[in-house]
Amino acid sequence: MATILIWMASFVIGGVGYNASKKQLSELGRILFSIMLTLSSWLLISYIAWVLGVELDIGTVSDGKMQEHWWLPIVALIMAVFSYFAFKKDEQ
């Protein structure tokens, strides 16, 4: 159940990011930024829930490999920031 709630929260965050970036990004940039925001929020929330001991139905958790992939949420957040700046409209 927690896994579904994390997915739902991630999609809400992605939708909010899509709407909030209307003036700053082009249409393609808004779509890519919201996808990256959804992915990075899913990873970050999943890792926080895993650290707190919430039971998650994720293959990486079941296989016991979460500790090996500690770097993944950080990289996803950095890529979301890069996607924002890559498609930022020029102020004129």
C-alpha positions, -999 to +999 in steps of 0.1 A: +000+000+000+028+024+008+043+018-027+011+029-043+009+060-021+045+069-031+037+066-068+006+088-063+026+114-044+053+114-071+028+119-099+012+148-080+046+164-075+053+159-112+020+176-121+026+205-098+061+209-114+045+209-148+020+236-139+045+257-119+070+258-147+046+274-173+064+307-176+099+295-172+101+265-196+091+256-232+064+229-237+089+202-243+110+214-213+079+213-191+071+177-201+107+165-196+111+184-163+079+170-149+090+134-159+124+140-142+107+155-112+083+125-109+112+101-112+134+119-087+106+123-061+097+086-065+133+076-058+138+101-029+105+092-012+112+055-016+146+057-001+133+078+028+105+053+034+130+024+032+153+042+058+123+047+081+115+010+079+083+012+059+075-021+041+077-015+004+068-038-025+098-029-047+121-054-063+153-036-051+140-037-015+130-074-018+164-083-032+182-064-004+200-042-029+189-007-016+222+000+002+241-006-031+221+020-049+224+049-024+236+073-051+205+069-073+182+095-057+210+121-057+217+116-094+180+118-102+176+151-084+207+165-102+193+154-135+159+171-127+177+203-120+197+200-152+166+193-172+151+225-158+180+247-167+185+230-201+150+240-213+147+274-194+134+301-216+157+330-223+146+362-206+145+391-231 
